[in-house]
């Protein structure tokens, strides 16, 4: 999974570019072939969640900051995928606010 999410940050790769290009909406609020597209404050955020048989997952990417998160939980309760996404968002904000690192900060 780590290799997959790292590959998804290689936006110069034509395959990745196609996978992240909006097919509905735009980069600020839309969907691509495999990603939900939005902004977290000013940072571009790509995410996709799922789950099966008692497990939930969430992959969150911050392409400009070259950050990727792959989170897994042994739970399929309502709200688990959103909770995982929120953990990634909080971790990203924590790092960028303390280090000043960030594509647009």
C-alpha positions in Angstrom: 0.0 0.0 0.0 2.9 2.4 0.8 4.3 1.9 -2.7 0.9 2.5 -4.3 0.2 5.7 -2.5 3.8 6.9 -3.1 3.3 6.2 -6.9 0.1 8.3 -6.8 2.2 11.3 -5.9 4.1 10.9 -9.2 1.9 13.4 -11.1 4.3 13.7 -14.0 3.4 10.0 -14.8 0.7 10.2 -17.5 -1.2 7.3 -15.8 -1.4 9.2 -12.5 -2.3 12.4 -14.3 -5.3 10.7 -15.9 -6.3 9.0 -12.7 -6.3 12.4 -10.8 -7.9 14.5 -13.6 -11.4 15.5 -12.7 -14.2 13.8 -14.6 -16.9 15.6 -12.5 -16.5 19.0 -10.9 -13.0 20.3 -10.5 -9.8 20.0 -8.4 -11.5 22.0 -5.5 -14.6 19.9 -5.4 -15.0 16.9 -7.7 -14.2 13.3 -8.6 -11.6 11.7 -10.7 -11.4 8.1 -11.9 -10.4 6.9 -8.5 -10.2 9.9 -6.2 -12.5 12.3 -4.4 -11.1 15.8 -4.9 -11.4 18.7 -2.5 -9.4 21.3 -0.6 -8.3 21.2 3.0 -8.1 24.8 3.8 -5.8 25.8 0.8 -4.2 22.4 0.3 -5.3 20.1 -2.5 -6.6 16.9 -1.0 -7.3 13.6 -2.7 -9.0 10.8 -0.8 -10.7 7.4 -1.3 -12.2 5.1 1.3 -13.7 1.7 1.4 -14.0 -1.5 3.4 -15.3 -5.0 3.6 -15.8 -7.8 6.1 -15.2 -5.9 9.3 -12.5 -3.5 8.0 -12.5 0.1 6.8 -9.8 2.0 5.0 -9.0 5.5 3.9 -6.2 6.8 1.6 -5.5 10.5 1.8 -3.0 12.4 -0.4 -1.6 15.9 -0.2 0.2 16.0 -3.6 1.8 19.4 -3.3 3.3 18.5 0.1 4.2 15.0 -1.0 2.3 13.5 1.9 0.4 10.3 1.8 -1.7 8.5 4.4 -3.1 4.9 4.3 -5.2 4.2 7.3 -6.9 0.9 8.2 -9.4 0.0 11.0 -10.9 -3.3 12.0 -14.3 -1.7 12.2 -17.1 -1.0 9.8 -19.3 1.2 11.9 -20.9 4.2 10.3 -18.4 7.1 10.3 -15.3 5.0 10.5 -14.0 6.0 7.1 -14.6 9.7 7.9 -12.9 9.3 11.2 -9.8 7.8 9.4 -9.8 10.7 6.9 -10.0 13.2 9.8 -7.0 11.6 11.5 -5.0 12.1 8.3 -6.2 15.7 8.0 -5.3 16.4 11.6 -1.8 14.9 11.2 -1.2 16.9 8.1 -2.3 20.2 9.8 -0.2 19.4 12.8 2.9 18.9 10.8 2.4 21.9 8.5 1.5 24.2 11.3 4.6 23.3 13.4 7.1 23.1 10.7 5.8 25.7 8.2 6.2 23.0 5.6 3.5 22.9 3.0 3.0 23.6 -0.7 1.1 26.8 -0.1 2.1 28.0 3.4 
